[in-house]
Amino acid sequence: MIEILLNDKAYEQDIRELLMAFYPGETFLHEPDARSDFSVEGMVDGTRRYFYLKIVSHRRQEYPVLPADIGEALEKELERSEEPIAVDYENRLETKSRIKRRLYALLVLRTGRLLPWGTLTGIRPTKIVMTKLTGGETCQEVASYMKDTYYTSDEKIQLAVKTALHERELLKPMDHENGYSLYIGIPFCPTTCLYCSFTSFPIGQWKGRARHYLDALYREMRATAEMMSGKTLDSVYIGGGTPTSLAAEELDWLLDSLEETFDLSGIKELTVEAGRPDSITREKLAVLKSHGVTRISINPQTMKQATLDLIGRRHTVEMVKDCFAMAREEGFDNINMDLIVGLPEEGLEDVKATMEEIRRLNPDGITVHSLAIKRAARLNTMKEVYKDLKITGTQEMIDLTARYAAEMGMEPYYLYRQKNMAGNFENVGYARPGKACLYNILIMEEQQTIAACGAGTTTKVLYRAENRIERAENVKDVEQYIERVDEMVERKRKLL
């Protein structure tokens, strides 16, 4: 347990997020408690000009040897670790950066660890890079800024810059002023995975009733199409959940409805998350192909059967291979596969074995996720049940997946981060030339309005001239969504 004791809450979230990066899954308290290991104490002085930050240990603390590669900027911060931090309430971003740099230095002293992304806790590191590059800065200037401001490692800076350059090229043909993308959420899965926190309900509970959801979804889609009339639809992404949890005739109806309500004449891609192999049939693949779906994702997460059984994926490794072969036979030439590094009980050799299997299948893209244990996931809500599971995410594992991707002719084209990630790493999408998913870039870099339909989805409207995003969120519960879909439509109408 860790205490966070502050007399000014303005920067509490920033402090908490950095602590979570060093101590994922830890419990945080806001008052003194004899059970806590240490406290982070932050006091703003009476003039509100200075912030005093310190760590107070409640147990005997053996301070480890500092890493040799801490860098000049962090070394200077360590030297002034007892000095007060200047506060500028007119410039919250700069003050936040100062406080996080100081806390990072104190935590490095305490743990002897450097985080790969330094003080960066946000989910879009490439957005920082993209903004700097667009502003005319060189790659070297961006690298220096990332190192001095966030203490980001050289390896992660290189990854972020390389990915941002690739993103910029891919986004050049997009209609940034008049274009938009569409997300359609299908909140059903065969079962709920151990680590999952997405809006997802077992399809078995909706057998014979899924059409009620689709009818409500169609109402929202039709209203959204009217709101977006005159705009150019660039990309469509049907995700979830697992869209292929629907029956073939339901998928056919959904895609018919999409074609009926939206002008698809200018779209550059249409993605459907096939996702779980235990939801895929040849009939469903044929339906997707007949409607011009250009990209699908078949997601094993791992090719180790024992892990699939443990995390609640009720399919076999052989089913993954069979579904992939079937998709190729049906003519799909852009197949992505999602993998997770850091799954319970998996080590480096397990990740290597998975990558060997993936290489033999030869997909067109892979997305490598670092396990993130969210609050709503069973791994978190049922900690006592799963407390003995060993969860390990290492840089070696991440580097291994990157090497395999490169050997398969793939380049990183988007990346993002999440809270409570194993090893504090990142999720990276790799793809062969011409096979990248534009929607993935657009949603992460916030370069375009995303109109979203379905339970648990979020519409994001980009006001480019003002450089701001406004959101309209739909309720997550399917029953509630069906009953209140007109309310969801009105929320959108206020924005769109």
Number of C-alpha atoms within 10 A of each C-alpha: 16 23 21 20 17 18 12 13 13 12 15 15 10 18 19 15 19 22 22 19 24 19 15 18 17 13 11 15 14 12 11 13 14 8 11 16 15 19 22 21 15 21 17 19 14 8 6 13 13 16 20 18 20 17 16 12 14 14 10 7 12 8 11 12 12 14 12 6 10 16 14 12 14 21 13 11 18 19 10 12 19 13 14 18 18 16 19 14 13 8 9 13 10 15 18 19 16 19 23 24 25 25 23 26 25 20 18 22 18 17 15 14 16 21 17 19 24 23 26 22 21 14 15 19 23 23 18 16 24 20 14 16 18 10 9 10 14 12 17 10 12 19 21 16 17 24 20 14 19 21 26 23 19 15 10 19 24 14 16 26 21 18 22 26 16 15 22 15 10 16 14 9 9 18 14 16 15 14 20 25 22 23 22 22 23 29 25 25 24 23 19 22 20 20 20 19 17 16 21 24 20 16 20 14 11 15 11 9 11 18 15 14 20 19 14 20 23 20 16 22 24 17 18 21 19 14 16 17 11 11 15 21 25 23 24 25 23 22 21 27 26 27 25 29 27 23 17 19 12 18 20 18 16 20 19 12 17 19 13 13 17 18 16 17 10 11 15 16 20 22 23 21 22 30 25 26 26 19 19 26 16 14 13 22 24 18 19 25 17 12 15 12 19 18 23 24 23 24 21 24 22 26 23 17 14 13 17 20 13 14 18 14 21 17 16 18 16 12 15 22 19 13 21 24 13 17 23 14 13 17 12 19 15 22 24 27 26 18 25 18 29 24 27 20 14 19 17 18 10 18 23 16 14 18 20 14 15 21 14 10 13 15 21 23 26 28 23 22 24 26 27 27 22 19 15 14 18 19 23 18 13 12 13 9 11 14 11 10 13 12 16 18 22 17 12 11 19 22 11 15 22 18 13 16 25 14 11 20 14 22 22 24 29 28 27 21 22 21 22 23 23 22 22 25 26 24 22 23 25 29 25 19 12 9 19 26 24 23 23 17 22 20 15 18 21 19 22 26 25 24 26 26 30 28 28 20 22 19 22 23 21 20 14 14 7 7 9 11 15 11 16 20 17 23 19 16 14 23 13 12 20 20 11 14 23 15 14 19 20 14 16 25 14 8 13 16
